Each structure stands twice: as structure tokens, then as C-alpha cells.
Amino acid sequence: MKALEGVRVLDMTHVQSGPTCTQLLAWFGADVIKVERPGKGDATRGQLRDIPDVDSLYFTMLNHNKRSVTLNTKSESGKALFTRLLQSCDVLAENFAPGALDRMGFSWERIQEINPRIIYASVKGFGPGPYEDCKVYENVAQCAGGGASTTGFPEGPPVVAGAQIGDSGTGLHLALGIVTALFQREKTGRGQRVECAMQDGVLNLCRVKLRDQQRLTHGPLKEYPQYPHGTFGAATPRAGNASGGGQPGWIVKCKGWETDPDAYIYVIAQAAAFDGLARVIGHEDWLTDPEWNTPEARLPKIDEMFDEIEKWTQTLTKFEVMEVLNPLNVPCGPVLSMKELSEEPSLRATGTVVEVDHPERGPYLSVGNPIKLSDSPADVRRSPLLGEHTDEVLREVLGMDDAAIAQARADRAV
Ligand SMILES: CC(C)(COP(=O)(O)OP(=O)(O)OC[C@H]1O[C@@H](n2cnc3c(N)ncnc32)[C@H](O)[C@@H]1OP(=O)(O)O)[C@@H](O)C(=O)NCCC(=O)NCCS
């Protein structure tokens, strides 16, 4: 049995943020019925295509374990079918531009009338306020939520992260909101509205930077590279690769960095493991030198310290550095490329990286469920073709017979 077996999700999501959420619910066992526009479907089916006329990896990697139904929710007969689907589902999830479902005639009030038990979950770019009507994509959210302002090097411009904290990050938040609302419904019998704004999701993930904004009013941020030689302005600055947790850390070069853009390792020079680190890099002298042998003494010379660490790491590969530093309890992590991650046997063994077969594109790699439940295994099934399950869902969920399905097709509702 899977954790969310018996939960049915009417999935009106598209692009990335919403599909991330409903894919998680599907992996946990929910029956996720993806409603797509007839003939078009989710725009990502056709975006960044690597093989002509085949669903893109963008789509296939965000829509595993779902069923696809085509339904024109703007036509009268389509609306009637949509209303019946709402009556049969536990959750409605969507991430259209603001007001799109209202324009179709499905306000929250109307949806509650149709099914008082339903949970209506949405991702929007912004919450109520000056930008509530704006359309938003990943990098807009990273900029508006504090991610870009606090990422990059002090002397450089704001930078967006490679991790999709705006889209996938908000999808994760929404999934938690949905299961929490389902849990509450167990007690109250009522559904509720669940809303996540991408700006809010990014800001939540940037929590420590708001922490630092407030610390700044009480003096310089001593773990930032601006201390003690640079200056601080009015806002939390960009900190390069400095560790946000109060332990000095930096990315240093390893053997081969001249030609390999990922020959780097992150090293944390934590006080608790400093003796071993100093010895291994050939600086046993630091252990007795009052200029070096306390965290306070080292603080103004962090860059010099990492220069010395880097002289040593450059003599070894990032994996050799790991082998030496881990037994010394020095926290460190290699900069792994997407190629290395896709080939990593331990990630294949846990199902975090999976190979999935697809009838039109053949086998492809995907990221499986990163959340492991001991009693709810997540098998990763391929994404559906556009409208692959239309007849099946109309028959099974709405109890329609062949004649009624033929009529829906004649009405161009599906
Ligand atoms: C992502 C986003 C910018 C895309 O905008 P877009 O491509 O213009 O798409 P929209 O969401 O506006 O939807 C387009 C239209 O298709 C319609 N549509 C969607 N599914 C339909 C269906 N099955 N049948 C009929 N019409 C449908 C919508 O109702 C909407 O029509 P309207 O503009 O007349 O109201 C926008 O959806 C958005 O801001 N979403 C919220 C934030 C978000 O999730 N962003 C991250 C995306 S990863």
C-alpha cells in the first residue's frame, strides 16, 4: 500500500512548480489526473525538445505516475465534465496565471459549493499585494524572494541559483500544504484553500539571509568575506561561497581544475577538526602560534587560511581530498557535475536517479522521489502521453459509457 492511496487529485498544473507538487503526491500513491488543453497540453511538452515531435525531458521528468486527460474547461460541455470531476476528487491543484480559474467560472466559492470536501491548492507568483496579478517564472521568483540579492560574489552582480528554488521549491511547499489540509479534513470533514506564493517560498528558503539582515544592525557579519577588510552596506550582502552557518567554509581548487570546471571541493574549517586539517596541509605550526590557534585569531585571515588549504587540495583530486579529510572529521563535499551525479551508483541504488522507459523517446534518466518512506515505496512510472487516459478516466471516474464519451468528443469537450 502507498501512503496516499485513495486520494484523487485533479491536476490542472503546468510548467514546473505545480507539476513538481502533484508528481510528489503521485509518487506517494495519489491518483493524479492531469487535465490538459485538447490538442496542446502542458506547454512544456514542446519546450526544449531534444527529439522532434516527442514529449520533452522538461515534461517527462515532471509528470511521472500521472494520468492525462484532455478537457476544454472553457466550453460549456467541458465545464460540465470538469464539475463532475471536481465532485469526484479530493484535491484540485493549479498554477495558472492569477484569476484563470475564476475566469473559467470556478471561484473558490463555486468550487466549495460543488464539493465542500475538496482541497483547492494553488501556486502563484506573489501573494496579495502590489504584484499579485503578475505572471512569474523561476528566476523572477528568485529575484523577488531574496535569492538573487544574496547569491554571487560581493564584487559581482546578483546571481540566480541553478537549483529551482522558485518553482520546485514552491511545489514542495504546496505538497506539504495539501497533505496537511488532507490531515485536517480527517477531523473536520471540510476542505480548504491552500496557497503558496513563489516569492514566499523563496524567502522561506532564504531565511538565514533575513537573519543576517537583522544581525547587520548590531555590527559586521564576521563570517562574511567582507569582514574585516571590506565594507558592509545597508542590506545583507552577497557572500560568495562563505558558509552561512557560522563555520568558515569555502570552495577550493583540486587537481585538474585548470581543465575540469568541477575539480573543486567545499571545505569547512571547523574549530573542532582544525588540528587535523592544519596538520594534513603541513601547517602544524598553526597549532601553537597564537596568531592562528584560535577561531578568533583566524577570523581576520580566513582568505589566507583557505589559500593555504588550497595549496594542499590542488595536489589531490576532489575524491582523494574526501578520503583524507573525512576520517579527520573535516566536513567537506566535492563539487559534483550533473554527469557525475547521473553516473553515481549509490544514487541509482536508492532510486534517486532512475532510468525510465518511454514509448516514444525510449529510456531516459530522471530524478526519482527524494523523500523515502519505509512503508510507501515509490516506483517511478513514465509520464503520460497527451490525453492517453481520457476515455479511461471518463469511464472509470465519471461512469460514462461509450455513447456519452463519443458525445463529449463530438462536443469537442475532450
Ligand atoms: C507560468 C505562467 C507565467 C504561464 O502563463 P501562460 O502561459 O500565459 O498561461 P496561463 O496560466 O495564463 O494560462 C493560459 C490560458 O490557458 C487557459 N487554459 C488552461 N488550461 C485549459 C484547459 N484545459 N481548457 C481551456 N483553457 C485552458 C487558461 O484558462 C488561461 O486562459 P485565460 O488567460 O483566458 O484565463 C502563469 O501560469 C503563472 O504566472 N502561473 C503562476 C506562477 C507559476 O506557477 N509560475 C511558475 C511556472 S513554473
The ligand as a Gaussian input file, in Angstrom:
#p B3LYP/6-31G(d) Opt

LIG

0 1
 C        3.552000      30.196000     -15.599000
 C        2.716000      31.288000     -16.212000
 C        3.552000      32.593000     -16.275000
 C        2.322000      30.871000     -17.618000
 O        1.446000      31.810000     -18.192000
 P        0.643000      31.442000     -19.523000
 O        1.468000      30.600000     -20.416000
 O        0.147000      32.727000     -20.090000
 O       -0.514000      30.501000     -19.014000
 P       -1.805000      30.857000     -18.099000
 O       -1.595000      30.288000     -16.774000
 O       -2.092000      32.325000     -18.154000
 O       -2.957000      30.078000     -18.848000
 C       -3.248000      30.358000     -20.184000
 C       -4.715000      30.231000     -20.529000
 O       -4.980000      28.848000     -20.797000
 C       -6.243000      28.510000     -20.270000
 N       -6.345000      27.067000     -20.060000
 C       -5.515000      26.288000     -19.366000
 N       -5.939000      25.014000     -19.363000
 C       -7.075000      24.977000     -20.101000
 C       -7.973000      23.956000     -20.478000
 N       -7.790000      22.689000     -20.118000
 N       -9.016000      24.295000     -21.256000
 C       -9.216000      25.569000     -21.656000
 N       -8.412000      26.585000     -21.317000
 C       -7.338000      26.290000     -20.550000
 C       -6.283000      29.314000     -19.001000
 O       -7.572000      29.380000     -18.513000
 C       -5.712000      30.637000     -19.458000
 O       -6.702000      31.350000     -20.101000
 P       -7.047000      32.910000     -19.770000
 O       -5.751000      33.640000     -19.960000
 O       -8.068000      33.252000     -20.802000
 O       -7.550000      32.981000     -18.386000
 C        1.449000      31.558000     -15.376000
 O        0.649000      30.407000     -15.425000
 C        1.733000      31.904000     -13.923000
 O        2.143000      33.012000     -13.571000
 N        1.471000      30.947000     -13.005000
 C        1.600000      31.140000     -11.589000
 C        3.032000      31.127000     -11.149000
 C        3.744000      29.885000     -11.564000
 O        3.393000      28.786000     -11.226000
 N        4.870000      30.096000     -12.241000
 C        5.846000      29.070000     -12.425000
 C        5.683000      28.285000     -13.581000
 S        6.916000      27.039000     -13.487000

